[in-house]
Amino acid sequence: MSAIDLPKARRLAFGVVLGQAAVTVMAAVCASALSGQVAALSALAGGGIATAGSLAMAGLVFGGRAGASAARALSAFYVGEAVKLALVVMLFVVVLKVMRVAPLAMFAAFAATFLVYWIALLSALPALSGARRGA
């Protein structure tokens, strides 16, 4: 069994959120250059939705007490993921009802933010597998 280094995990989680925000801005700049203001705002909305969901999850999971038990930590992950999913769905509904969007720009930016998550996860796996071998 290996232990998770909480400060590193917290840094990684909030680093992913920061990376998602940066990708959102880059997607909006690209969308603006390619298709104009509606596409740029759509990209900001799509990427912002994913970033907000990740921020909510990171805040719920890593905002509590550092000395929480394993059961509480697992529960925090479940609650964080449920809140993230509900927030993403709710924000998509609001954006689609309130804004005139360019769907391709919005969903492309949303998808691009997931690349940040997967790249961070894949880069963290070698450290995780090294921890398992050492145990």
SELODO-105486 format. One line per field, with one value per residue: residue number from 1; x, y, z of N, C-alpha, C in turn; residue in one letter. Coordinates in nm, 2 decimals. Layout:
BEGIN
seq = [NUM/...]
n_px = [X/...]
n_py = [Y/...]
n_pz = [Z/...]
ca_px = [X/...]
ca_py = [Y/...]
ca_pz = [Z/...]
c_px = [X/...]
c_py = [Y/...]
c_pz = [Z/...]
type = [a/...]
//
This chain:
BEGIN
seq = [1/2/3/4/5/6/7/8/9/10/11/12/13/14/15/16/17/18/19/20/21/22/23/24/25/26/27/28/29/30/31/32/33/34/35/36/37/38/39/40/41/42/43/44/45/46/47/48/49/50/51/52/53/54/55/56/57/58/59/60/61/62/63/64/65/66/67/68/69/70/71/72/73/74/75/76/77/78/79/80/81/82/83/84/85/86/87/88/89/90/91/92/93/94/95/96/97/98/99/100/101/102/103/104/105/106/107/108/109/110/111/112/113/114/115/116/117/118/119/120/121/122/123/124/125/126/127/128/129/130/131/132/133/134/135]
n_px = [0.09/0.05/0.10/-0.06/0.08/-0.03/0.01/0.13/-0.06/-0.27/-0.15/-0.12/-0.39/-0.50/-0.32/-0.40/-0.65/-0.57/-0.42/-0.63/-0.78/-0.60/-0.58/-0.85/-0.85/-0.66/-0.80/-1.02/-0.90/-0.80/-1.05/-1.17/-0.99/-1.04/-1.32/-1.46/-1.63/-1.86/-1.79/-1.56/-1.66/-1.82/-1.63/-1.50/-1.71/-1.75/-1.50/-1.48/-1.69/-1.59/-1.36/-1.47/-1.61/-1.40/-1.26/-1.45/-1.46/-1.19/-1.17/-1.36/-1.25/-0.99/-1.01/-1.07/-1.00/-0.66/-0.59/-0.77/-0.95/-0.90/-1.15/-1.30/-1.17/-1.21/-1.49/-1.51/-1.40/-1.60/-1.83/-1.72/-1.70/-1.96/-2.08/-1.93/-2.02/-2.29/-2.27/-2.15/-2.35/-2.56/-2.45/-2.41/-2.68/-2.77/-2.60/-2.67/-2.93/-2.93/-2.73/-2.63/-2.47/-2.17/-2.17/-1.96/-1.72/-1.77/-1.79/-1.55/-1.36/-1.44/-1.38/-1.10/-1.01/-1.02/-0.81/-0.60/-0.64/-0.61/-0.35/-0.21/-0.28/-0.16/0.11/0.15/0.13/0.38/0.51/0.33/0.34/0.60/0.59/0.44/0.60/0.80/0.68]
n_py = [-0.12/0.23/0.56/0.87/1.18/1.45/1.74/1.75/1.63/1.81/2.04/1.94/1.91/2.17/2.28/2.16/2.29/2.55/2.51/2.43/2.67/2.83/2.70/2.74/3.02/3.04/2.89/3.05/3.28/3.17/3.09/3.34/3.46/3.29/3.28/3.49/3.70/3.57/3.30/3.31/3.39/3.17/2.96/3.05/3.01/2.73/2.62/2.74/2.63/2.36/2.42/2.54/2.33/2.15/2.31/2.33/2.06/2.02/2.20/2.10/1.84/1.89/2.09/2.04/1.90/1.82/1.59/1.38/1.07/0.77/0.68/0.91/1.07/0.93/0.95/1.23/1.25/1.12/1.29/1.53/1.46/1.42/1.67/1.82/1.71/1.77/2.05/2.11/2.01/2.18/2.44/2.41/2.40/2.65/2.82/2.74/2.82/3.09/3.22/3.30/3.06/2.93/2.62/2.44/2.57/2.60/2.33/2.23/2.37/2.29/2.02/2.04/2.13/1.89/1.75/1.87/1.77/1.49/1.48/1.57/1.36/1.14/1.22/1.21/0.94/0.78/0.85/0.75/0.48/0.42/0.46/0.24/0.03/0.06/-0.01]
n_pz = [0.00/-0.07/0.03/-0.02/-0.11/0.03/0.00/-0.25/-0.41/-0.38/-0.50/-0.76/-0.83/-0.82/-1.00/-1.23/-1.27/-1.31/-1.54/-1.71/-1.72/-1.85/-2.10/-2.18/-2.22/-2.43/-2.63/-2.67/-2.77/-3.01/-3.13/-3.16/-3.35/-3.56/-3.60/-3.49/-3.25/-3.12/-3.13/-2.98/-2.73/-2.69/-2.67/-2.44/-2.26/-2.28/-2.20/-1.96/-1.82/-1.78/-1.63/-1.41/-1.29/-1.23/-1.05/-0.84/-0.76/-0.68/-0.48/-0.29/-0.24/-0.15/0.02/0.28/0.61/0.67/0.80/0.75/0.76/0.56/0.46/0.48/0.30/0.06/0.05/0.02/-0.24/-0.39/-0.34/-0.44/-0.71/-0.78/-0.73/-0.91/-1.16/-1.15/-1.14/-1.39/-1.57/-1.50/-1.56/-1.84/-1.92/-1.84/-1.99/-2.26/-2.26/-2.21/-2.37/-2.71/-2.88/-3.04/-3.12/-3.19/-3.12/-2.84/-2.75/-2.83/-2.69/-2.43/-2.45/-2.49/-2.25/-2.11/-2.20/-2.07/-1.81/-1.86/-1.95/-1.73/-1.55/-1.68/-1.66/-1.39/-1.34/-1.36/-1.13/-0.94/-1.00/-0.94/-0.66/-0.59/-0.66/-0.47/-0.23]
ca_px = [0.00/0.12/0.03/-0.07/0.14/-0.14/0.04/0.16/-0.19/-0.34/-0.08/-0.16/-0.53/-0.52/-0.25/-0.49/-0.75/-0.50/-0.40/-0.76/-0.81/-0.51/-0.63/-0.97/-0.82/-0.60/-0.91/-1.10/-0.82/-0.80/-1.18/-1.19/-0.92/-1.09/-1.46/-1.52/-1.67/-1.95/-1.71/-1.47/-1.74/-1.86/-1.51/-1.48/-1.81/-1.72/-1.38/-1.51/-1.77/-1.51/-1.27/-1.55/-1.63/-1.27/-1.23/-1.54/-1.41/-1.06/-1.20/-1.43/-1.17/-0.87/-1.03/-1.11/-0.89/-0.55/-0.57/-0.89/-0.93/-0.91/-1.29/-1.35/-1.11/-1.28/-1.62/-1.49/-1.39/-1.74/-1.91/-1.66/-1.73/-2.11/-2.10/-1.87/-2.11/-2.41/-2.24/-2.13/-2.48/-2.63/-2.39/-2.44/-2.82/-2.78/-2.53/-2.74/-3.06/-2.90/-2.63/-2.63/-2.34/-2.12/-2.15/-1.83/-1.62/-1.80/-1.76/-1.41/-1.29/-1.47/-1.30/-0.96/-0.97/-1.01/-0.67/-0.52/-0.67/-0.55/-0.20/-0.16/-0.29/-0.05/0.24/0.15/0.13/0.51/0.54/0.25/0.38/0.72/0.55/0.39/0.71/0.88/0.61]
ca_py = [0.00/0.35/0.68/0.99/1.30/1.54/1.87/1.73/1.60/1.94/2.12/1.89/1.93/2.31/2.31/2.12/2.39/2.66/2.47/2.44/2.81/2.88/2.64/2.81/3.15/3.01/2.84/3.17/3.36/3.10/3.10/3.48/3.48/3.21/3.29/3.61/3.72/3.47/3.18/3.34/3.38/3.03/2.89/3.09/2.94/2.58/2.59/2.79/2.53/2.25/2.47/2.56/2.20/2.10/2.39/2.29/1.93/2.03/2.27/2.00/1.73/1.93/2.21/1.99/1.88/1.74/1.46/1.30/0.93/0.72/0.67/1.05/1.12/0.87/1.02/1.36/1.24/1.09/1.41/1.62/1.43/1.44/1.82/1.86/1.67/1.85/2.19/2.11/2.00/2.30/2.55/2.39/2.43/2.80/2.88/2.71/2.89/3.24/3.27/3.24/3.00/2.86/2.49/2.38/2.64/2.57/2.20/2.21/2.43/2.20/1.90/2.07/2.13/1.76/1.71/1.91/1.67/1.36/1.50/1.57/1.23/1.05/1.26/1.17/0.79/0.73/0.87/0.66/0.34/0.41/0.44/0.11/-0.07/0.07/-0.06]
ca_pz = [0.00/-0.07/0.08/-0.11/-0.06/0.02/-0.06/-0.40/-0.48/-0.38/-0.60/-0.89/-0.86/-0.85/-1.12/-1.34/-1.28/-1.37/-1.68/-1.78/-1.74/-1.96/-2.23/-2.21/-2.28/-2.56/-2.72/-2.70/-2.87/-3.14/-3.18/-3.20/-3.47/-3.67/-3.63/-3.43/-3.10/-3.07/-3.11/-2.86/-2.60/-2.67/-2.62/-2.30/-2.18/-2.27/-2.12/-1.82/-1.75/-1.73/-1.53/-1.28/-1.24/-1.17/-0.93/-0.74/-0.71/-0.61/-0.35/-0.20/-0.20/-0.09/0.11/0.42/0.71/0.62/0.87/0.74/0.74/0.42/0.43/0.46/0.18/-0.05/0.05/-0.04/-0.39/-0.45/-0.33/-0.53/-0.85/-0.80/-0.74/-1.04/-1.27/-1.14/-1.18/-1.54/-1.64/-1.47/-1.63/-1.98/-1.94/-1.83/-2.11/-2.38/-2.26/-2.20/-2.47/-2.84/-2.88/-3.16/-3.06/-3.22/-3.03/-2.70/-2.71/-2.86/-2.57/-2.32/-2.47/-2.48/-2.11/-2.06/-2.24/-1.96/-1.70/-1.89/-1.96/-1.59/-1.50/-1.74/-1.61/-1.25/-1.32/-1.33/-0.98/-0.87/-1.02/-0.86/-0.52/-0.57/-0.66/-0.35/-0.12]
c_px = [0.09/0.04/0.04/-0.01/0.04/-0.10/0.07/0.03/-0.27/-0.28/-0.12/-0.30/-0.56/-0.43/-0.33/-0.59/-0.69/-0.46/-0.52/-0.80/-0.72/-0.55/-0.76/-0.94/-0.76/-0.71/-1.00/-1.03/-0.82/-0.94/-1.21/-1.12/-0.98/-1.24/-1.53/-1.56/-1.76/-1.88/-1.62/-1.54/-1.79/-1.75/-1.48/-1.59/-1.78/-1.61/-1.40/-1.59/-1.68/-1.41/-1.34/-1.58/-1.51/-1.23/-1.32/-1.49/-1.29/-1.08/-1.27/-1.34/-1.05/-0.89/-1.06/-0.98/-0.79/-0.54/-0.69/-0.86/-0.94/-1.06/-1.34/-1.29/-1.18/-1.42/-1.61/-1.47/-1.52/-1.82/-1.86/-1.70/-1.88/-2.14/-2.04/-1.97/-2.23/-2.39/-2.22/-2.26/-2.56/-2.58/-2.41/-2.59/-2.83/-2.72/-2.62/-2.88/-3.04/-2.82/-2.67/-2.48/-2.30/-2.09/-2.02/-1.72/-1.64/-1.75/-1.61/-1.33/-1.32/-1.39/-1.15/-0.92/-0.96/-0.87/-0.58/-0.52/-0.59/-0.40/-0.14/-0.17/-0.18/0.09/0.26/0.17/0.27/0.55/0.46/0.30/0.52/0.70/0.51/0.50/0.79/0.81/0.62]
c_py = [0.12/0.46/0.79/1.11/1.41/1.68/1.86/1.71/1.73/2.03/2.07/1.92/2.08/2.35/2.27/2.23/2.51/2.63/2.48/2.58/2.87/2.83/2.71/2.94/3.13/2.97/2.96/3.26/3.30/3.11/3.24/3.51/3.41/3.24/3.41/3.60/3.62/3.34/3.20/3.33/3.24/2.94/2.92/3.02/2.79/2.55/2.64/2.69/2.41/2.30/2.49/2.43/2.14/2.18/2.35/2.16/1.94/2.10/2.18/1.89/1.78/2.05/2.17/1.98/1.79/1.60/1.37/1.16/0.89/0.72/0.81/1.10/1.06/0.93/1.15/1.36/1.21/1.22/1.51/1.59/1.45/1.59/1.87/1.83/1.75/2.00/2.20/2.10/2.13/2.42/2.53/2.43/2.59/2.86/2.86/2.79/3.04/3.29/3.22/3.19/2.95/2.72/2.43/2.44/2.61/2.43/2.16/2.26/2.34/2.08/1.93/2.08/1.99/1.70/1.75/1.81/1.54/1.37/1.50/1.44/1.14/1.09/1.22/1.02/0.74/0.74/0.77/0.52/0.32/0.39/0.30/0.01/-0.06/0.01/-0.21]
c_pz = [0.00/-0.03/-0.02/-0.04/-0.08/-0.04/-0.21/-0.47/-0.49/-0.49/-0.74/-0.93/-0.90/-0.97/-1.24/-1.37/-1.35/-1.52/-1.77/-1.81/-1.85/-2.10/-2.27/-2.28/-2.42/-2.67/-2.76/-2.79/-3.01/-3.21/-3.23/-3.34/-3.59/-3.71/-3.57/-3.29/-3.05/-3.04/-2.99/-2.73/-2.58/-2.62/-2.47/-2.21/-2.17/-2.19/-1.98/-1.75/-1.70/-1.62/-1.40/-1.22/-1.17/-1.05/-0.82/-0.68/-0.63/-0.48/-0.25/-0.15/-0.12/0.01/0.26/0.51/0.65/0.68/0.86/0.71/0.59/0.37/0.40/0.33/0.05/-0.06/-0.02/-0.19/-0.45/-0.45/-0.43/-0.67/-0.87/-0.81/-0.87/-1.16/-1.27/-1.18/-1.33/-1.61/-1.62/-1.55/-1.78/-2.01/-1.94/-1.95/-2.24/-2.38/-2.27/-2.32/-2.61/-2.86/-3.02/-3.10/-3.07/-3.13/-2.89/-2.67/-2.74/-2.74/-2.45/-2.33/-2.45/-2.34/-2.05/-2.10/-2.13/-1.84/-1.74/-1.90/-1.82/-1.52/-1.55/-1.69/-1.47/-1.23/-1.30/-1.19/-0.90/-0.88/-0.95/-0.71/-0.49/-0.57/-0.53/-0.23/-0.10]
type = [m/s/a/i/d/l/p/k/a/r/r/l/a/f/g/v/v/l/g/q/a/a/v/t/v/m/a/a/v/c/a/s/a/l/s/g/q/v/a/a/l/s/a/l/a/g/g/g/i/a/t/a/g/s/l/a/m/a/g/l/v/f/g/g/r/a/g/a/s/a/a/r/a/l/s/a/f/y/v/g/e/a/v/k/l/a/l/v/v/m/l/f/v/v/v/l/k/v/m/r/v/a/p/l/a/m/f/a/a/f/a/a/t/f/l/v/y/w/i/a/l/l/s/a/l/p/a/l/s/g/a/r/r/g/a]
//
